[in-house]
Amino acid sequence: MVKRYTVEDYHAIHRKEIMWILANSGRKMERSRLRRCAGIKLADLNLILSELARDGKIRITGEIISLI
């Protein structure tokens, strides 16, 4: 049986990936570099980043994303 991923699954996978990238790159990164490292579209990245910021996991200051 083939597992079908929902939008929530997709976001959960990328949330973990973004947190891992930030944790292993000095805890901060420019938005454009993070997008390239994660390999996702800018619109999807912005949505995921806003969720992470709302949850208090990251801070967004201009173009810099910082792990809290």
Secondary structure by P-SEA (a helix, b strand, c coil): cbbbbcaaaaaaaaaaaaaaaaaaccccccaaaaaaaacccaaaaaaaaaaaaaaccbbbcccccccc
